[in-house]
């Protein structure tokens, strides 16, 4: 068995970065049904220990 599959070898690394947008949050809430105000409502989130909205956990 080879340690390489289609140019990917054992020990290779990759990174991915993305700024989470407002639309990402809204879309994720809609798709998952998780519409907690902590993720969607600025006024509500301001009253929590986080003091602002937070993105959904993965």
N, C-alpha and C positions, 0 to 999 in steps of 0.2 A: 504494500500500500504506500502511496506517495504522500509526502508531507505538503504537497502543493496541489491545490484545486483551482483551475482557471486563473492562475496568476496570484492566488492568495496562499501564503505560506505560514506555517506555524511561527508564531512570534511577531507577525505583522500587526500593526495597529492602525486604527483609523479614528478620526474625530468628526463630530457633527455639532454644529452650533446653530441655534435659531432663536431669535427674539420672539417671544410669545406675544402675539397681537391681540387686540380686543376681539377681533373676529375669530381667532383661534379659541378663545375662552367661550364665546357664545356658541360656536359650532360644537365644541366638545360637550358643553352642557346640554345642547339639544340632542346630540347623538346618544349620550349616555343616560339622559334623564336626570342628571345630577344638577339641579337648578338651585342649589343652596344659595341664599343671599350673600354668604361670605365670598362667593366667587363672582357674583353679578351685581351687587348693590353697594355702591360706595358709602351711602349713609349708614346702612346696617354694619358694614365691615368696620367702619370707624369706631363703632362701639365695642368691638372685640379686642382681645389681647394683641391681635396683629396690627390694629389701627388702620388697616387698609385692605383692599381686596387681595386675595391670593389666588394663584392658579390652582387648578385641580391637581391632585396627586396622581402619579402614574402607577 
